[in-house]
């Protein structure tokens, strides 16, 4: 059920957390492609665990897309047992219909984490870009390059997975105290 992805560390390593380390799932919600990225923070360093994309069909009813996204995120959270989920906060846009659909996808992502009792943290796009690139108006290609460099990946992750990893890196670097 989990979408395409990549993993550099064995799952057993991902699930062995102590007080000095934490596993974070970053999510980049999208109605057609939802990215996810899992990192581990250990003693101030951030390590890549896995990333991927959950893709839904263009002709599927939206309710089926939401179910597919929920099921995949639920499985990912169950598999990696994170300490936190990091999600980009909704920003203002011109297309109201797209924002409403994005809100629904964010809702199923929040529900998937909540059903596991995992705290959810939100960051603005500006906070995420500043945490990863150092510049709040960074382009997607800049985010991809910095995610690759920070996590020492052999190749750039797809855009949506890269954005999800950026969310996880943001939380690892600027851990908020109060979950949503």
C-alpha angles and dihedrals in degrees: 000000000000113000127241114304152146132241127192100176128053114258092240089061090049093056100047101092128164131178091278094056139044138188117227128192114205118199129198103193120214132156093229101025123021114187125210132188131182123203135171122220113207124173093334096315125107120218131191117242104166145324139186149139133263106214125196127196122261092227097044116109110258091243089059090050090053091050092050092049092047093048093049095046091046089053093046092050091047092049098047099032095211125199091220143009119219119203132179112246118239113265128200118271141172097241107073093185091056091048092051091050090047089051090055092051091048088051094056090046090052090046093050091054094041092053087060093045091244116151115242123215126192128209129185118242087249092055092048094048092046092049094052107028102017091236125088096212097050119149122242091251090056090051090050092051094048094046088052091050097043093049094037093234122173092227138014115271118234113278097259094044089047091053089050091050088049089055090051092047090049091055092045090054100038106027110192117217102217119057121214 
